[in-house]
Amino acid sequence: MVTSKLDAYAVIGNPISHSKSPLIHTAFAQQTDQAMKYEAILSDTDKFNKTVANFRQQGGKGMNVTVPFKLDAYEFATHLTERAKLAQAVNTLKFEDNEILGDNTDGAGLVRDIETNLGIEINSKHVLLLGAGGAARGVILPILNQNPATLAIANRTPQKAQLLQQQFSSYGDIIPGGFMDFSGQQFDIIINATSASLNDALPALPSNIFTDGSLAYDMMYSNEPTRFLIFAQQNGAQHLADGIGMLVEQAAESFYLWRGVRPETKSIITHLKTLS
């Protein structure tokens, strides 16, 4: 129940019991002394609008949105940030007066994790983004904003990568192609935005795309290294990272949008990595 003493926030999804968002945002609130509470809400897949409207009517201030509702949230919002418009998906809602602001903090979380936590600048680097679905679309603008020397997008279906090139053409140059089209080219940062790791699978990648100093970054996270990270290490990548840092950093970006305070994240990332 929403109380008058604590501002209420939540994450909505289906399934939702696995979500780490309540743990993360509760830690943020304690750390920054914010009078708020945060819960996980399971919604029927056909009742997203009703569930959100009910939470808002009870005084809820904002929500994080996860699978499968990011497109529903995109359509539900009355106002969208530029990055949400380009991502065509919303993972953060802010309720203010009669407005519902929709934002997408995934790309900002990815960039902050790579640059701040891992200490690797994207500026002037050769970046390869694997995948052309929603996860990839959500991070393209923040990556381009860091002025990489190259941003290439590889996808099993090259036409989908070409569509992203066209969509983002006014923001920067993108080189689209299929996975094997980049054989013989080497990249400083290779980001796996495909869903392959969810199925313990590996995109059909050439083995020679990594350099001695490459960062291999998997947007998925798990207790054990994903097949993509194992493959990258076996083929010369020096730095390996999964998506746990991105998870915390995108949450911090949402928290900042809601509360105007940016929490410290490194201790929470470290804590999450210790959990089974």
C-alpha positions as CSV (number, residue, x, y, z in Angstrom):
1,M,0.0,0.0,0.0
2,V,1.1,3.5,-0.7
3,T,1.6,5.6,2.4
4,S,1.5,9.4,2.9
5,K,4.9,9.3,4.6
6,L,6.9,7.7,1.9
7,D,7.0,8.5,-1.8
8,A,6.2,5.3,-3.7
9,Y,8.0,3.8,-6.6
10,A,8.0,0.3,-8.2
11,V,9.2,-1.9,-11.0
12,I,6.5,-3.6,-13.1
13,G,7.0,-6.7,-15.2
14,N,6.0,-10.3,-15.9
15,P,7.8,-12.2,-14.5
16,I,9.1,-9.9,-11.8
17,S,10.1,-12.0,-8.7
18,H,13.7,-12.2,-10.0
19,S,14.1,-8.4,-10.2
20,K,17.0,-6.9,-8.3
21,S,15.5,-3.4,-8.7
22,P,13.9,-3.3,-5.2
23,L,17.2,-4.2,-3.6
24,I,19.0,-1.6,-5.6
25,H,16.6,1.3,-5.1
26,T,16.1,0.6,-1.4
27,A,19.9,0.8,-1.1
28,F,19.9,4.0,-3.1
29,A,17.2,5.5,-0.8
30,Q,19.0,4.6,2.4
31,Q,22.3,5.9,1.1
32,T,20.9,9.3,0.0
33,D,18.4,9.6,2.9
34,Q,15.3,9.7,0.6
35,A,11.8,9.3,2.1
36,M,10.7,6.6,-0.4
37,K,9.7,3.0,-0.8
38,Y,10.1,0.7,-3.7
39,E,8.3,-2.5,-4.6
40,A,8.0,-5.1,-7.4
41,I,4.6,-5.3,-9.1
42,L,3.5,-8.3,-11.2
43,S,1.0,-7.3,-14.0
44,D,-1.0,-9.5,-16.3
45,T,0.4,-8.9,-19.8
46,D,-2.9,-7.4,-21.0
47,K,-3.4,-5.1,-18.0
48,F,-0.3,-2.9,-18.0
49,N,-2.2,0.4,-18.4
50,K,-4.7,-0.5,-15.7
51,T,-2.0,-1.6,-13.3
52,V,0.1,1.6,-13.8
53,A,-3.0,3.8,-13.6
54,N,-4.0,2.2,-10.3
55,F,-0.5,2.6,-8.8
56,R,-0.5,6.3,-9.9
57,Q,-3.9,6.9,-8.5
58,Q,-2.7,5.6,-5.1
59,G,0.0,8.3,-5.2
60,G,2.9,6.5,-6.9
61,K,5.6,8.8,-8.2
62,G,7.4,6.7,-10.8
63,M,8.0,3.2,-12.1
64,N,10.7,1.2,-13.7
65,V,9.5,-1.0,-16.5
66,T,10.9,-4.4,-17.6
67,V,10.0,-7.2,-19.9
68,P,7.5,-7.4,-21.6
69,F,6.2,-3.9,-21.0
70,K,8.7,-1.5,-22.4
71,L,6.7,-0.9,-25.6
72,D,3.5,-0.5,-23.6
73,A,5.2,2.1,-21.4
74,Y,6.4,3.9,-24.6
75,E,2.8,4.2,-25.8
76,F,1.5,5.0,-22.3
77,A,3.7,8.0,-21.7
78,T,2.4,11.5,-22.5
79,H,5.9,12.9,-23.0
80,L,9.1,11.2,-24.1
81,T,12.8,12.1,-23.8
82,E,14.8,12.1,-27.0
83,R,16.6,8.9,-26.0
84,A,13.3,7.1,-25.4
85,K,11.9,8.2,-28.7
86,L,14.9,6.8,-30.5
87,A,14.9,3.6,-28.5
88,Q,11.2,3.2,-29.2
89,A,11.0,1.8,-25.7
90,V,10.6,3.1,-22.1
91,N,12.1,1.6,-19.0
92,T,11.4,4.6,-16.6
93,L,8.1,6.5,-16.0
94,K,7.9,9.6,-13.9
95,F,4.5,10.8,-12.8
96,E,4.2,14.6,-12.4
97,D,0.9,16.5,-12.2
98,N,-0.9,15.4,-15.4
99,E,2.2,14.4,-17.3
100,I,3.7,11.0,-17.6
101,L,7.4,11.3,-18.7
102,G,8.8,8.3,-20.4
103,D,12.6,7.8,-20.5
104,N,15.1,5.1,-21.4
105,T,18.1,5.0,-19.1
106,D,19.7,1.8,-20.5
107,G,22.2,3.5,-22.8
108,A,23.2,6.0,-20.1
109,G,23.8,3.1,-17.7
110,L,25.9,1.2,-20.2
111,V,28.1,4.2,-21.0
112,R,28.6,5.1,-17.3
113,D,29.5,1.5,-16.5
114,I,32.1,1.4,-19.3
115,E,33.6,4.8,-18.8
116,T,33.3,5.4,-15.0
117,N,33.4,1.9,-13.5
118,L,35.6,0.2,-16.0
119,G,37.7,3.2,-16.8
120,I,37.5,2.8,-20.6
121,E,36.8,5.8,-22.8
122,I,34.5,5.3,-25.8
123,N,35.7,8.5,-27.4
124,S,37.9,7.7,-30.5
125,K,37.5,3.9,-30.0
126,H,36.3,1.4,-32.6
127,V,33.0,0.0,-31.2
128,L,31.1,-3.1,-32.5
129,L,27.5,-3.5,-31.3
130,L,26.1,-7.1,-31.7
131,G,22.4,-7.2,-32.3
132,A,19.8,-4.9,-33.8
133,G,16.8,-5.4,-31.5
134,G,15.4,-3.3,-28.7
135,A,18.5,-3.7,-26.4
136,A,20.8,-2.4,-29.1
137,R,18.5,0.4,-30.2
138,G,18.4,1.7,-26.6
139,V,22.1,2.2,-26.4
140,I,23.0,3.6,-29.8
141,L,22.5,7.3,-29.1
142,P,24.4,7.4,-25.8
143,I,27.3,5.6,-27.6
144,L,27.3,8.0,-30.5
145,N,27.3,10.9,-28.1
146,Q,30.7,9.7,-26.9
147,N,32.2,10.2,-30.4
148,P,33.6,6.8,-31.1
149,A,35.9,6.5,-34.1
150,T,33.7,3.8,-35.5
151,L,30.3,2.4,-34.5
152,A,29.5,-0.8,-36.4
153,I,26.4,-2.8,-35.9
154,A,26.4,-6.5,-36.7
155,N,23.2,-8.6,-36.8
156,R,22.2,-12.1,-38.0
157,T,19.9,-10.3,-40.4
158,P,22.0,-7.4,-41.9
159,Q,18.9,-5.6,-43.1
160,K,17.9,-4.9,-39.4
161,A,21.3,-3.3,-38.8
162,Q,20.8,-1.2,-42.0
163,L,17.5,0.1,-40.7
164,L,19.2,1.3,-37.5
165,Q,21.9,3.0,-39.6
166,Q,19.1,4.9,-41.4
167,Q,17.2,5.7,-38.2
168,F,20.3,7.2,-36.5
169,S,21.9,8.8,-39.5
170,S,21.5,12.3,-38.3
171,Y,23.3,11.5,-35.0
172,G,26.4,9.8,-36.3
173,D,27.8,7.4,-38.8
174,I,27.1,3.7,-38.4
175,I,28.5,0.8,-40.3
176,P,25.9,-2.0,-40.6
177,G,26.5,-5.7,-41.6
178,G,26.1,-9.3,-40.8
179,F,28.2,-11.0,-38.1
180,M,30.8,-12.4,-40.5
181,D,31.0,-9.2,-42.5
182,F,33.4,-7.8,-39.9
183,S,35.9,-10.7,-40.1
184,G,39.4,-9.3,-40.2
185,Q,38.4,-6.0,-38.6
186,Q,39.4,-5.4,-35.0
187,F,37.5,-3.4,-32.4
188,D,38.4,-1.8,-29.1
189,I,34.9,-2.4,-27.5
190,I,32.6,-5.3,-28.5
191,I,29.2,-5.2,-26.9
192,N,26.8,-8.1,-27.0
193,A,23.2,-6.8,-27.1
194,T,21.8,-10.0,-28.5
195,S,19.6,-12.4,-26.5
196,A,22.0,-15.3,-27.1
197,S,23.4,-15.4,-23.6
198,L,19.9,-15.9,-22.2
199,N,19.9,-19.3,-24.0
200,D,23.6,-20.1,-23.2
201,A,24.3,-19.5,-26.9
202,L,26.9,-17.6,-28.9
203,P,26.3,-15.3,-31.9
204,A,28.1,-16.6,-35.0
205,L,31.1,-14.3,-34.6
206,P,34.4,-14.2,-36.3
207,S,37.2,-15.0,-33.8
208,N,39.6,-12.3,-35.1
209,I,37.6,-9.2,-34.1
210,F,39.3,-8.9,-30.7
211,T,42.6,-7.1,-29.9
212,D,44.9,-7.5,-27.0
213,G,43.3,-4.5,-25.3
214,S,39.7,-5.2,-26.3
215,L,36.8,-4.9,-23.9
216,A,34.2,-7.6,-24.4
217,Y,30.9,-6.5,-22.7
218,D,27.8,-8.7,-22.4
219,M,24.7,-6.8,-21.5
220,M,23.3,-10.0,-19.9
221,Y,24.6,-11.0,-16.5
222,S,24.9,-14.3,-14.7
223,N,26.8,-16.0,-11.9
224,E,29.2,-17.6,-14.4
225,P,30.8,-16.0,-17.5
226,T,28.6,-16.2,-20.5
227,R,29.6,-18.1,-23.6
228,F,30.3,-14.7,-25.3
229,L,32.7,-13.6,-22.6
230,I,34.5,-17.0,-22.7
231,F,34.8,-16.8,-26.4
232,A,36.2,-13.3,-26.2
233,Q,38.8,-14.3,-23.6
234,Q,39.8,-17.3,-25.7
235,N,40.4,-15.0,-28.7
236,G,42.4,-12.3,-27.1
237,A,40.1,-9.8,-25.3
238,Q,41.8,-8.3,-22.3
239,H,38.9,-6.8,-20.4
240,L,35.6,-8.7,-19.7
241,A,32.4,-7.4,-18.2
242,D,28.8,-8.5,-17.8
243,G,25.7,-6.4,-17.5
244,I,25.5,-6.1,-13.7
245,G,27.1,-2.7,-13.7
246,M,24.8,-1.5,-16.4
247,L,21.8,-2.8,-14.4
248,V,22.9,-0.7,-11.4
249,E,23.8,2.4,-13.4
250,Q,20.6,2.5,-15.4
251,A,18.8,2.3,-12.0
252,A,20.9,5.2,-10.7
253,E,19.9,7.2,-13.8
254,S,16.2,6.5,-13.1
255,F,16.7,7.4,-9.4
256,Y,18.3,10.7,-10.4
257,L,15.4,11.5,-12.8
258,W,13.0,10.9,-9.9
259,R,14.8,12.4,-6.9
260,G,17.4,14.8,-8.3
261,V,20.2,12.9,-6.4
262,R,22.8,10.7,-8.0
263,P,23.6,7.7,-5.7
264,E,27.0,6.0,-5.3
265,T,26.9,2.8,-7.3
266,K,30.2,0.9,-7.0
267,S,29.5,-0.6,-3.6
268,I,26.1,-1.8,-4.8
269,I,27.6,-3.4,-7.9
270,T,30.2,-5.1,-5.7
271,H,27.5,-6.4,-3.3
272,L,25.4,-7.8,-6.2
273,K,28.3,-9.6,-7.6
274,T,28.7,-11.5,-4.2
275,L,25.1,-12.7,-4.3
276,S,24.3,-16.2,-5.5
